[in-house]
């Protein structure tokens, strides 16, 4: 579904996020993976953002972040918008 829609902050698209994470973990088995989601309302649309942060807590040299954004028609009900963040 979202497998090929993730990209790096530099703008490079990631063809397969699952393979990308597998490679990262193979190269750095001590990496920590953190997933987050947030949404924002703008005019006539709601934007959801999903982020995956790959971090090595032993090196402490920053984190590698990839993300995916999706726009949909504005969701006026906050409960529905927040529910969709968690699914």
Secondary structure, 3 states (H helix, E strand, C coil): CCCCCCEECCCCECCCHHHHHHHHHHHCCCCEEEEEEEEEEECCEEEEEEEEEEECCCCCCCEEEEEEEEEEECCCCHHHHHHHHHC
